Amino acid sequence: MHSIFTIFKKELRRSFTDIRVLCGMILPGLIIFIMYTFIGSVVSNAEQKQTKYTEFIVRVVNCPEDDAFENIFTICGYKTNDLYENETPVSKEAFLEKIADKEADLYVYYPENFIEMVDEHKADGEKPTPNVEIYYNSSKEESAFIFEVYSTYLNNYEATKCNMFNINNPESGTDYNLVKKDDISKKLLSTMLPYLFMIIIFSSALSFCADSFAGEKERGTMATLLMTPTKRSQIAIGKILALSVMALVSATSSFLGIMLSLPKLMGSASDQFSFNVYGVGTYILLFFVMISVTLLFIALLAVISAFSKSVKEASSMSLPLMIIVVLIGISGLTSNGAVSSPALYLIPIYNAVQTLIGLLSGTMNTVCLLVEILSNLFYVCIIVFVLTKMLNSEKIMFKK
């Protein structure tokens, strides 16, 4: 019994005095708390977006002289304004083009003598059912939101009148959603791809970096390498460049596999988007961003690997960084275009997500793009300097 107690104390003492083991016990719960809190905040912010809109550009034609119709926006708590009321041209087609170009939000058309038509249909079911036309653009958040508000109100009102009129009658053959196919493609791809980009690049980098330094320590080849006349900085740069090339090849292969399978994965919805919305220049810029992010991930993971005693430990210590990448990637799923402040592009990892969103949505600012690429390269240089110092430290490289 005494021996059991002795071993019990020894193991507990070792576990609670080793910072790595202690982190391994505490970090999972902390990470889960941070992840779920962050995801909850993202969802909450997405829901709160609905309340941030203060005014919409709307035109209502032939609105019935009835409080139930005239005051719909007021009842729902929203302000509207027809900025193009006094402009030329003011035709229906011109306003619909404004909606398609995301310069207006909603166009509502009631048939002339709408109330009389409703009364006639109510008295005689053989009379034509009046149809309310509501044009909107689903790729613009404000337009999609106010369309949902207006149509929901009308649907609820219409339900109390026993189907006395239609709303966007599908039998009319008219497409009331004025979204352009290019806008659908950019919206879908700028939402999905940044997250996929980051996860794929990080996973590819991690698969090679965990073994880069920690693996050589375990095999005993690191000591041999450090005894050569090669400068420590050259070792660090050489390893980072080699690992970056391997990670880029792996990430590119994985990314192409996902992109080529995406049409099949989306099924019937695949005809709503196309990769042809981007020019060659956009793909070249995406590749440069991919290189800068890969170098950053490789450099960060190389430091973790150099600090670790084994490949297993290096993989475990990379978990917090992976969580950060996932969380920042998730934040891009609810974005509506890239942020415009160049200062925010100095934040590593976050700047890459925003740059990808900007390039894929067509809202990228050239200054922000340069800040993202140059800042990441600057961070890589700093990390290479730190890694060189670590390679010069026998305490770090040969610790037991």
C-alpha positions, 0 to 999 in steps of 0.5 A: 500500500505504501508503494502505491501511495509513493507512485501516486505522489510521484506521478502527481508531482511530475504532472503538476510541476511539468508545465506541458502536462499541466497545459494538456490538462487545462487547455482542452476545457479552456479552448472549448469555452473560448470556442463556444463563446466565440461561436455564440458571439458570431451567431449573436452578432449575425442576428443583431445585424438585422437591427442595425439597418436604419433606412432603406431605399424603397419605392412603392407604386400604387400603394392602396390608401389603407393603413394596413398597406401605407404604414407597413414599414412604420409598423415594422419599425423601419425608415424608407427613402426613395433617393431616385424619386426626383432623378431621371430616368425614374421608370420601373426598369431604371429602379430595378436596375438600381436594385440589381446594382445594389444601389436600391433595396426594394421595389413594390408594385401593387396593381391599380385599383388593388382594393377593388380587385381584392373585393371583386375576387372576394365576391366572385372567386372567378375574378383574377387574383391580384398579385403584389410584385416585390423586387429585391436583390438577395446578394445585398443584405439590406435588400434581402432583409427588408424583402423578408420583412415586407413579404412576411407582413403581407403574407400574414395580412393576406392569411387573415383575408382568406387568400384574397391576393398573391405575393410574387405569384410564381405562375407569372413567370417573373423572377423577382430576385434581381440578383446577378449570377456573378454576385451570387458566385462572389457571395457564396465563394467569399463566404466559404473559401476563406475558411477552407483556405485557412484550414487547408493551409494550416493542416498542410503546414502542421503535417510537415512542421511537427516532425521538422525539429522535434522529429530530428530531436527524437531521432538524434539527427538535430545534434549532427546538423547543429555541429556542421559549420552551417549558420543557424539562420541558414538552417532556419531559413532553409527548413522554413522554405523547404517546408513551405514548398511542401505545404504549398504543394499539399495545400494546392492539391487539397484545395483543387480537389475540393474546388473540382468536387464542389459542383457535385457536392452542391448538386442542383445549386451548383448552377448558381455560381461559377469560378469564371467570375474572377480574372487571372489577376485575382487568382495570381493575387490569391496565390501570393496571399496563399504564399504569405500565409503558408510562410507565416504558419510554417514559421510559427509551427517551426518555433513550436516544433523546435521548442518541443521534445517530441513530435507528439508534444509538438502536435499537442502544443500546436492545438491552441494555434489551430483553434485560433485559426479555426475561430478567425476562419469562422468569423469570416463566414458571416462577413459582408465584404472585407474590412476597409481599415489598413491598420486591421491588416497588420493583425496576423491570420485575421488579415489573411481571412479579410484579404481572401474575403476582399479578393473573392467578393471584389471589395479588396483595397490595394493598400490593404492587400499590400499591408497584409502581404508585407506585414506577414513577410515582416512577421516571418523575418522576426520569427526566423530571428527567434528560431535562430536564437532557439537553435543557438540555445543548447537548453532548448535544443538538447533538453531532456 
